[in-house]
Every structure is written in C-alpha cells, then in structure tokens.
C-alpha cells in the first residue's frame, strides 16, 4: 500500500491481482490473501494491523471482513484529522 492510498483503492488492486493468480491456477486461500494485505499496510496503519491480529482469528478472516475493519479505522482517522483542523480555527 502506498502512503496516502485509500483502503478501497488498495483492496481493488490487491484483489485484482489475487483473481488473476487464481485464473492462472495459483492456489491461494483467503487466509493467505488476508495475511499478505496485512503485511503490506503502511506504517500509519501498524496499530490497526496489530489490533486486528490480536482481536481476530486472522486464519478465519475473509477479505471482506478485513476490508470492513480497515475502512472503519480509516474513516475514524479521517474524522479525527478533520476535527483537528476545526479545532485550529
């Protein structure tokens, strides 16, 4: 994931690659995709990755569940950064 890239944008790219690999008969389960996505997150999301790994069974997590969780955290971060801007006025 690139710095400043949105979670939805990154998931679209990652899942496109995973689907192409499956089309070429590469065997890759949901858990492998979830782990690869978690490892590729930017440092600003490290605490989110740690909390997901600690609170959920990553081996049983689907990409949809992971995406939902990351989107919630991204929205909260955006909301907090927006509130900080309002406080500075």
C-alpha positions as CSV (number, residue, x, y, z in Angstrom):
1,X,0.0,0.0,0.0
2,X,1.3,3.4,-0.9
3,X,1.3,6.3,1.5
4,X,-1.9,8.3,1.1
5,X,-3.6,5.5,-0.8
6,X,-7.2,4.7,0.3
7,X,-8.2,1.3,1.6
8,X,-10.7,0.7,-1.1
9,X,-8.2,1.6,-3.8
10,X,-5.7,-0.8,-2.4
11,X,-8.1,-3.6,-2.0
12,X,-9.3,-3.2,-5.6
13,X,-5.7,-3.6,-6.8
14,X,-4.9,-6.5,-4.4
15,X,-8.0,-8.5,-5.2
16,X,-7.5,-7.9,-8.9
17,X,-4.0,-9.5,-8.6
18,X,-5.3,-12.3,-6.5
19,X,-8.1,-13.1,-9.0
20,X,-5.6,-13.1,-11.9
21,X,-3.4,-15.5,-9.9
22,X,-6.4,-17.8,-9.3
23,X,-7.2,-17.6,-13.1
24,X,-3.8,-19.0,-13.7
25,X,-4.5,-21.8,-11.3
26,X,-2.4,-20.4,-8.4
27,X,-3.8,-21.9,-5.2
28,X,-4.3,-19.1,-2.7
29,X,-6.8,-19.3,0.1
30,X,-8.5,-16.3,1.8
31,X,-6.2,-16.5,4.8
32,X,-3.1,-16.1,2.5
33,X,-4.6,-13.0,0.9
34,X,-5.6,-11.5,4.2
35,X,-2.0,-12.1,5.6
36,X,-0.4,-10.5,2.6
37,X,-2.7,-7.5,2.7
38,X,-2.0,-7.0,6.4
39,X,1.8,-7.2,5.8
40,X,1.6,-4.6,3.1
41,X,-0.1,-1.9,5.1
42,X,1.7,1.4,5.6
43,X,3.3,2.3,9.0
44,X,0.4,4.7,9.8
45,X,-1.9,1.6,10.0
46,X,0.5,-0.5,12.1
47,X,-1.5,-0.1,15.2
48,X,-4.7,-1.2,13.3
49,X,-2.9,-4.3,11.9
50,X,-1.7,-5.2,15.4
51,X,-5.2,-4.8,16.9
52,X,-6.8,-6.9,14.1
53,X,-4.2,-9.6,14.6
54,X,-4.7,-9.7,18.4
55,X,-8.5,-9.5,18.4
56,X,-9.4,-11.7,15.5
57,X,-8.5,-15.1,14.2
58,X,-6.7,-14.0,11.1
59,X,-6.7,-17.5,9.7
60,X,-10.5,-17.5,9.6
61,X,-10.9,-13.9,8.5
62,X,-12.2,-13.1,5.0
63,X,-11.0,-10.3,2.8
64,X,-14.4,-8.6,3.1
65,X,-14.1,-8.7,6.9
66,X,-10.6,-7.3,6.7
67,X,-11.6,-4.5,4.3
68,X,-14.6,-3.5,6.5
69,X,-12.4,-3.3,9.6
70,X,-9.7,-1.3,7.8
71,X,-12.4,1.1,6.3
72,X,-13.8,1.8,9.8
73,X,-10.4,2.7,11.1
74,X,-9.6,4.8,8.0
75,X,-12.9,6.7,8.4
76,X,-12.2,7.3,12.1
77,X,-8.7,8.6,11.3
78,X,-10.1,10.9,8.6
79,X,-12.8,12.1,11.1
80,X,-10.2,12.8,13.8
81,X,-7.9,14.7,11.4
82,X,-10.9,16.7,10.2
83,X,-11.8,17.6,13.8
84,X,-8.2,18.7,14.5
85,X,-8.5,21.2,11.6
86,X,-11.7,22.6,13.0
87,X,-10.1,23.0,16.5
88,X,-7.3,25.0,15.0
89,X,-9.7,27.6,13.6
